[in-house]
Amino acid sequence: MNVIYLVLGTILVVSVAVDLLWTTLWIAEGAGPLTSLLMAWTWVLLRKIGTQNVRILSLSGPLILIIGLTMWIVLLWSGWTLIFASAENALIDTLHRGPISWSDRIYFTGYTIFTLGMGDLVPRKGIWQLTTILSSASGLLFITLSITYMLSLLDAVTQKRSFASTVSGLGTQSEEILRTSWDGEEFRGLDLPLNTITTQLNTLTTNHKAYPILHYFYSQQTNQAAVVSVAILNELLTTLQFGVSEEVKPDEVLIQSAWTSVQNYLRTLNQTFVDPADSTPPPPNLDLLRDKNVPTVSDDAFFSSLEELSEHRQLLLGLINSDVRQWPPLN
């Protein structure tokens, strides 16, 4: 028996199994080690070649998904091939065509893990029959989990773009949204959209934990980009919390709930994808609200509050930069 083949093959099979189960079933901990490295390296490469062509970036999500599935298949197939190659007498050619070759082992392993059951090559009795069952079970596990994962991921992508569309439907700038909702006495009609957006953002955050690859599904349309919508929402909440006068603020509980959702989203992405920017983004323009006779605090008081949020805002700008976007609240 070739111990090197056996050990190497076992390491490959176990590594794939751990990475597959980690990525598809361990919702709280994101992607497995192999998948995480693959996603990061592929995204870095795509950013280098796609900075001037967003169409390339828009393919990043599907491409990373395909490469990840291919990696699992190749490593699983290679691992079981090495295991069956560790013993000369592991397989029997029922057609008596001669000695078992490497191509025969690759062929046998392939139709075993994909549960085709051709039958011209069979395992010897005993441990190799059990090994064949295990390889077939691993292939069935891979197929089942991969299909389930892809269907759930596509649903998460749809929810991600739905969240972005909901925010952008209100306006492309925080000041625009506030000016539109101001009726001269209060911000009318903001409560229901904010509640809906908060719920969608909480779902998006949970999806990012369950499917880290979701971060790499890049949209060419800015109004469908979730990171831009999070920035717009953040600036809206910042202005309501620290920029407008106390007597015209909407429900404090609603603002705090939405604010917490933004923080949870940033915290989730900061753990894996996003580093804070070196600078802070430009502040919301209170003059645009004053033009609509919205009562506001002084600029000094507003800027003082923003200084306390500098780390939060740097992380938000880092999120925009990581997605190769421009800061949205451009006046």
C-alpha positions in Angstrom: 0.0 0.0 0.0 1.2 3.5 -0.9 0.8 5.4 2.4 1.6 8.8 0.9 -1.3 8.5 -1.6 -3.6 7.3 1.2 -2.7 10.2 3.6 -2.8 12.8 0.9 -6.1 11.6 -0.5 -7.6 11.5 3.0 -6.4 15.0 3.7 -8.0 16.3 0.5 -11.3 14.5 1.2 -11.5 15.7 4.8 -10.6 19.3 3.8 -13.3 19.4 1.2 -15.9 17.9 3.5 -15.1 20.4 6.3 -15.1 23.4 3.9 -18.3 22.2 2.2 -20.2 21.7 5.5 -18.7 24.9 7.0 -19.7 27.0 4.0 -23.2 25.6 3.5 -24.4 24.7 7.0 -22.5 26.8 9.6 -24.5 30.0 9.1 -23.0 31.9 12.0 -19.4 31.5 10.9 -19.5 32.3 7.2 -17.5 30.5 4.5 -14.9 27.7 5.1 -11.2 28.4 5.0 -10.7 27.2 1.5 -13.7 29.1 0.1 -12.8 32.2 2.0 -9.3 32.3 0.5 -10.7 31.6 -3.0 -13.3 34.4 -2.7 -10.7 36.9 -1.5 -8.1 36.1 -4.2 -10.6 36.0 -7.0 -12.1 39.3 -6.0 -8.7 41.0 -5.8 -7.9 39.8 -9.3 -11.2 40.9 -10.7 -10.9 44.3 -9.1 -7.5 44.8 -10.7 -8.8 43.9 -14.2 -12.3 45.3 -13.8 -11.8 48.7 -12.3 -12.4 50.3 -15.7 -15.1 47.8 -16.7 -17.9 47.2 -14.3 -19.3 44.5 -16.5 -16.4 42.3 -15.4 -17.2 43.1 -11.8 -20.8 42.2 -12.3 -19.7 38.7 -13.2 -17.7 38.3 -9.9 -20.5 36.6 -7.9 -21.4 33.9 -10.5 -17.7 33.4 -11.4 -16.6 33.0 -7.7 -19.5 30.6 -7.2 -18.6 28.5 -10.2 -14.9 28.5 -9.3 -15.8 27.4 -5.7 -18.0 24.5 -6.9 -15.2 23.5 -9.3 -12.7 23.6 -6.5 -14.8 21.3 -4.3 -15.3 18.8 -7.2 -11.6 18.7 -8.2 -10.4 18.3 -4.7 -13.0 15.6 -3.8 -12.4 13.7 -7.0 -8.6 14.0 -6.6 -8.8 12.9 -3.0 -10.8 9.7 -3.6 -8.7 8.9 -6.7 -5.5 9.0 -4.5 -7.2 6.8 -1.9 -8.1 4.2 -4.5 -4.7 4.4 -6.0 -3.0 3.7 -2.6 -3.5 -0.1 -3.2 -2.8 -1.9 -6.4 -5.7 -4.4 -5.9 -8.3 -1.9 -4.8 -10.3 -2.2 -8.0 -11.3 -5.1 -10.3 -11.8 -4.8 -14.1 -14.9 -7.0 -14.8 -14.1 -6.8 -18.5 -10.5 -8.1 -18.0 -8.9 -5.3 -20.1 -5.6 -5.5 -18.3 -3.9 -3.7 -15.3 -5.8 -0.9 -13.6 -4.4 2.4 -14.8 -4.6 6.0 -13.4 -7.2 6.8 -16.0 -9.3 3.8 -14.8 -9.1 5.0 -11.2 -10.1 8.6 -12.2 -13.0 7.1 -14.2 -14.1 4.8 -11.4 -13.9 7.6 -8.8 -15.8 10.0 -11.0 -18.8 7.8 -11.7 -18.8 6.7 -8.0 -18.9 10.2 -6.5 -21.5 11.3 -9.1 -23.5 8.1 -8.3 -23.6 6.8 -11.9 -22.8 3.2 -11.1 -21.4 2.0 -14.4 -20.2 -1.4 -13.1 -17.3 -2.2 -15.5 -14.9 -1.4 -12.6 -15.8 -2.6 -9.1 -14.1 -2.5 -5.7 -12.6 -5.6 -4.1 -14.5 -7.1 -1.2 -14.0 -5.7 2.3 -12.6 -2.3 3.1 -12.7 -1.1 -0.5 -16.4 -1.8 -0.8 -16.9 0.4 2.3 -14.6 3.0 0.8 -16.7 3.1 -2.4 -19.9 3.6 -0.3 -18.2 6.5 1.5 -17.1 8.1 -1.7 -20.5 7.8 -3.2 -22.1 9.3 0.0 -19.6 12.2 -0.2 -20.6 12.8 -3.8 -24.3 12.7 -3.0 -23.7 15.1 0.0 -21.8 17.5 -2.3 -24.6 17.5 -5.0 -27.4 17.9 -2.4 -25.7 20.7 -0.4 -24.5 22.5 -3.5 -27.9 22.7 -5.1 -29.6 23.8 -1.9 -26.8 26.4 -1.3 -27.2 27.8 -4.8 -31.0 28.1 -4.6 -30.8 29.8 -1.2 -28.0 32.1 -2.5 -30.0 33.2 -5.5 -32.9 34.1 -3.2 -30.5 36.1 -1.0 -29.2 38.0 -4.1 -32.8 38.9 -5.0 -33.5 40.2 -1.4 -30.2 42.2 -1.5 -31.3 44.0 -4.7 -34.8 44.4 -3.3 -33.4 46.2 -0.3 -31.3 48.5 -2.6 -34.3 49.3 -4.8 -36.5 50.1 -1.8 -34.0 52.7 -0.5 -33.2 54.2 -3.9 -36.9 54.4 -4.7 -37.2 57.0 -1.9 -34.3 59.0 -3.3 -30.6 58.9 -4.3 -29.5 61.3 -1.5 -30.4 61.5 2.1 -31.2 65.2 1.8 -33.5 64.5 -1.1 -35.5 62.0 0.9 -35.8 64.3 3.8 -36.8 67.3 1.7 -39.4 65.2 -0.1 -41.0 63.9 3.1 -41.0 67.3 4.9 -44.5 68.8 4.8 -43.7 72.0 6.6 -44.3 70.7 10.1 -43.0 67.1 10.2 -41.4 64.3 8.1 -44.6 62.7 6.9 -44.6 59.2 5.5 -41.1 58.1 6.7 -42.2 55.7 9.4 -43.5 52.9 7.2 -40.6 53.0 4.7 -38.0 53.1 7.5 -39.6 50.1 9.2 -39.6 48.1 5.9 -36.0 49.1 5.1 -34.9 48.1 8.6 -36.5 44.7 8.3 -34.9 44.2 4.9 -31.5 45.2 6.1 -31.7 42.8 9.1 -32.5 40.0 6.6 -29.6 41.2 4.4 -27.2 41.1 7.4 -28.3 37.5 8.2 -27.8 36.5 4.6 -24.3 37.9 4.6 -23.5 35.7 7.6 -25.0 32.6 6.0 -23.7 33.3 2.4 -20.5 35.4 2.5 -20.2 35.1 -1.3 -23.3 37.4 -1.4 -20.9 40.3 -0.9 -19.4 39.6 -4.3 -22.6 39.8 -6.3 -21.9 43.1 -7.9 -24.6 45.2 -9.6 -23.8 47.5 -12.5 -26.8 49.7 -11.6 -26.1 52.0 -8.6 -29.8 51.9 -7.6 -29.4 48.1 -7.0 -26.2 48.4 -5.1 -26.8 47.5 -1.4 -23.7 49.2 -0.1 -24.7 52.5 -1.7 -28.2 52.2 -0.2 -26.7 51.5 3.2 -24.7 54.7 3.0 -27.8 56.7 2.0 -29.7 55.2 4.9 -26.9 55.9 7.3 -26.7 59.5 6.2 -30.5 59.8 6.5 -30.4 58.4 10.0 -27.4 60.6 11.0 -29.2 63.7 9.8 -32.4 62.8 11.7 -30.6 61.9 14.8 -28.0 64.7 15.0 -28.9 67.3 12.4 -32.6 68.2 12.8 -34.1 69.9 15.8 -35.5 67.7 18.5 -39.1 68.8 18.1 -39.4 67.5 14.5 -37.6 64.2 14.8 -39.6 61.1 13.9 -40.1 58.2 16.4 -36.9 57.8 18.3 -37.4 54.0 18.7 -37.7 53.6 14.9 -34.5 55.7 14.3 -32.6 53.7 16.9 -33.8 50.4 15.4 -32.7 51.4 11.9 -29.4 52.7 13.3 -28.7 49.4 15.1 -29.4 47.5 11.9 -26.8 49.6 10.0 -24.2 49.0 12.7 -24.9 45.3 12.7 -24.5 45.2 8.9 -21.2 47.1 9.0 -19.9 44.9 11.8 -20.7 41.7 9.9 -18.9 42.9 6.8 -16.0 44.4 8.7 -15.2 40.9 10.1 -14.3 39.6 6.7 -14.6 42.0 3.8 -14.1 45.7 4.7 -11.4 47.8 6.3 -12.0 51.4 7.4 -11.0 54.2 5.1 -8.2 56.6 6.0 -10.6 59.5 5.8 -14.2 60.3 6.7 -16.8 60.9 4.0 -18.3 64.4 3.5 -21.1 65.3 5.9 -24.7 65.7 4.9 -25.6 69.2 3.7 -27.9 70.8 6.2 -28.3 73.9 4.0 -30.4 71.8 1.6 -32.8 71.1 4.5 -32.8 74.8 5.6 -33.9 75.8 2.1 -37.1 73.8 2.8 -37.5 75.5 6.2 -36.6 72.3 8.1 -35.5 73.2 11.7 -31.9 72.1 12.2 -29.2 72.3 14.8 -26.2 74.6 14.2 -23.3 73.4 12.0 -20.9 73.4 14.9 -23.2 71.1 16.9 -23.7 68.8 13.9 -20.0 68.6 13.1 -19.2 67.9 16.7 -21.6 64.9 16.7 -20.1 63.7 13.4 -16.6 63.7 15.0 -17.8 61.2 17.6 -19.0 59.0 14.7 -15.7 59.2 12.8 -14.8 55.5 13.1 -18.3 54.5 12.1 -18.2 56.8 9.1 -14.7 55.6 8.1 -15.9 52.1 8.0 -18.9 53.1 5.9 -16.6 54.8 3.4 -14.4 51.7 3.4 -17.5 49.7 2.5 -18.1 52.0 -0.5 -14.4 51.8 -1.6 -14.3 48.1 -1.3 -17.2 47.8 -3.7 -15.5 50.2 -6.2 -18.2 52.8 -5.7 -18.4 56.6 -5.2 -19.8 58.1 -2.0 -23.5 58.5 -2.8 -24.7 61.7 -1.1 -23.2 64.0 -3.8 -24.8 67.4 -3.9 
